[in-house]
């Protein structure tokens, strides 16, 4: 009986491995976005759907593209919004609401993830500002500003719904966080329970753990290693993935249980990378969007690249 059970388990394991391998091979290695799209952010939604926003210099300025990771097919969900950026973005699967960072316009937007209808606009700041990325927890959506030492907090009701009178709060970054020349707070991630946030300071290559209630930031010691040109973040367990756009790689950082120290253990590199700015996870794969900052936006081809996690 034991030998038969072991045999069944072995056969089942082989089928699972074969199925996982087949699934990986069945998903395209690259996904084409519309020519001239000018992407910066990517988010995975329900099932195999994904979203990618467009920068202002693109003819699709402020638009959001929705596609399928399995087939690579897709269409424009949110049409071009003149004067807007659509940078970092996250879908709250509870409410099917898509939160979008609006760049130098100082705003954040919320769209219906199924219809593309605009649900809310938040004017966080004006003047010197760059609302760059967003993460959603059970309690709130948190937006970074690469030009100001604040996070912008949009409170959420149970089920991820916006309040009847949607508003926001400025959360000053304090503690170890100090503004530096160039781009500052960029990518942002959160622990699954929302207890901590993690942000990257692009110009210095420093990582910080942030208290979402007080804004107190604690430097994450990587033993002297830096993640300069850090952009989008993805936290999976204690592994933090950091897009380093200017050097065409994704840094893999292993953090301690307090999120106060870690080790830069490796890089994920692909010949298909061309300024990867943000990443999303599906199964055992990471999907990185190529911003191709060195190329003129009109007419340029843009892709999303799948790499093993």
N, C-alpha and C positions, 0 to 999 in steps of 0.2 A: 504493500500500500504506500509506504514511504517513497519507494523508488518511482512508483507511478505518479505520485503527487509532485515529486521533484521534476519528473519529466514534463508534466503539464505546466509547471511553473516556468521551466526553461523554454518550452515552446511558446508560452504566452509572452515571455520576455522578448523572445526573438521577433514575434509578431509586432510587439510594441516598438522595438528598435527599427524594424523594417518600415512600419507605418510612419514613424517620425522621420526616417530618411526620405521616404516617398513624399511626405508633406513638404519637407524642406526643398526637395528637387522640383516640386510642382509649383512653388511660388517663384515668380520671376526674380532674377538677381538685381535688375534695375527696372524702375518704373519711370516712364516718360511723363513729364508735365507739359502743358502747352508751351510752345515756343514763345520766348519773351515773358514767361511767367514771373521770374524774379522772386523765388521763394526765400524764406528764412526760417519759418517754423513748420513743425509737423506734429500731429497728434494722432494716436490710434483711438478709435471709438468703439462702437459695439460690433461684435463679430469681427470681420476682416476689413471693416471700413477704416479709412484714414482721411485726414484733413491736412491741407497745406495752404498757407496764406501767401499773399503777394505784396512786395514792397511798393513804395509810392512811385518810384521812377519807372515801374513797369506800366505798360498799357492796361494791365489788369489791376492797377493800384487799389489796395484795400480789399480785393476779392478773396474768396476762399474756394478752394478746389476740394471736391470730395471724390475719393476713389476706392478701389477694392484691392487689397494687398494680394489676393489670390489670382486675380485676372489682370491687374494693372490698368483696367479700364476705369474711367471716371468722367466727371463733368463739373462745370462751375456750379457751386452751391449758392454762394453769395456773389452777385455781380460786382463789377468794378465800382468803387466808391471814391470818386474824385477827391483828392486832398487827404486821403487816409492811407495808413499803413496797416497791414495785417502781419504781425511778426509772430512772437511766441503765442501758442494757443493750446488750450486743454479742453477736452470734452468732459463734462460731469455726466456720467452714464446714468445717474439716478434721475436726472431731470431732462437729459438730452439737450442741455444747454452748452453752447460752445463759447468759451471766454477767450478773447483775442486782445493782445497788447498792441497799442496804437502808435508806438514810436515817438518821433519828435512832436507830434500833435498833442502829446500829454494825455491821451484818452485811453479808455478801455471799452471794449464792445462785447455785447452778449447776443448771440444769434441762436435760433432754433437749429439744432443739428440735423433735423430731417428736412425742413422746408427752406432754411436760409433766412427766414424772417428775422428782422432786427427786433430784439426784445428790450434792450436797454443800452444806453450810452452813459459813460461816466467820464466827466472832464476832471481828471485828477490834478493837472498842473498846466501852467502856461509858461512861455518864455524858454529858459534853458531847461529842457527836460527831454527824456527819451525812455518812454515806457516800453520795456524790452521783452519781458517774459512773464509767465503766469503759472501758478500751480493752484489746484483746487483740493481742499480738504473737506471733511464733514461739516466744518464750521464756517468756512469762508474761502474766498478766492483771494490770492495774494499776488500782486503785481510788483515787479521790480522797476526801478528807475535808474538808468545808467549815468544820469547827470545830477541826481539829487539824492541825499542820504535818507531816503524814505522807502518803505513799502506801502502800497495802497491796499487797503483791506475792504473787500466787499462781503459783508455778513450774509450768510445763507440760512434759510429756515430748514426744518426737517425735510428730508427728501431732496435737498439741494435747491429748493425753490428760492427765488429772490423775495425779499420782503415786499409787502404791498406798496410801500414807498421806498424804492431802492435807494440806498445811499452808500457812502464809503467813509473810511477813516484813514488818516495819515498815521503811519507807525514809524517814528524816528528810529533809525539804526544807531545803536550806541555800543558801549563796551569797547571791544578791540577794533571795531570797524572805524576806519579813517578814510575819508575821501582822498583820492589820488588823481594826478593828471590823467586825462584820457577817459576811457570807458571804465565805469565802476561796476556796481551790482548788475549782473547780466542774468545768467541762467539761475533757476530756482527749482528746488525739489523739496519734498516733504516726506516724513516718515508715515507709514500707513495709518497710524493712530492720530496723526496731526500734532504730536507733542513737540516736534522740532522741525524747523525749516533749515535747508542748506542753500547758501548762495555762493557764487563765484565772482570774484572781482577781476575783470578781464585784464586790466592793465598791469596789475601786480602779480597775477597768478595765484592769489590767496583764496582759500576756502574758509567759510565761516558757518558755524552752527548758530541759528537764530531762534530765540524764544518768540513764538508767534503772538504772545500776549504783551510782552514788554518791549520787544525790538532789541533786547540785549544780545550782542553778537560775540561769540567766542571763537577765536582763531583755531582752526584745525591744523595741528602740527603734522606735516608730512615729512619730517626729518630733513628739512631743507629743500625738498623738491617743490617745484612750482608747476602750475598749470596755466601759464601765460597764454593769452588769446583764448581763454576759457569762455565758452558760449553756453549752449544748452546742456542741462544736467539730467541724468536719469539715475534714481536710487532704486536698487533691487536688493532687498536684504541689507547687508552691510557693504555691498559693492556699489560704488559710485562711478558712473561713466560720465566723463567730461568731454564734450566736443571742443577741440582746439582748432578753430577754423583756419587760422593763418598757417598752421604747420601740417594740415591735412591728416589729422589723426584723432582717435578717441582714446583718451587716457583712462586706464582702469585703476581705480583707487580702492584699497580695502581699508575700511574704517573700524575702529574699535567700538565696543558696545555703547560707549558714552558719546560717540561722534565728536570726540575732541582730539583724536590723533588718528593717523593712518599711514599707509605705505602706498607709494606710486609703484604698482607692481608690473605693469606692462602697457603696451599701446596696441590698439587695433588699427591696422593700416590696410588700405585698399588702393589699387591703382585707379579705381573709379572715383575716389574722393577728389573733390574740387571745392574747397572751402566748406566742409561740412559744418553746419551751424547748430542744428538741433537733432535730437534723436527720439525715437519712440520704440517700445518693445512689443513684439508679438511672438509668443512662444519662446523658442530658443534663438530668435533672431533680433537684431537691432536694425532699425531703418533710419538712415541718415539722409537728410536733405542737403543737396549741394547748392549753395548760394552763388558760387562762381563770381565772387566779388571782383575779380580781375577782368571780367568780361563786360562789355556793354550789354545792357539788358535787352533792348529791342532785337528780336530775331534770334537770340541765343537759345540753345537747347538746354533744358534743365532736367535733372534726374533725381530720383530717390534711390539710394543704394542699400541693398540688404547684405548684412555681414553676420557671421555667427557671433553669438553672445559669449 
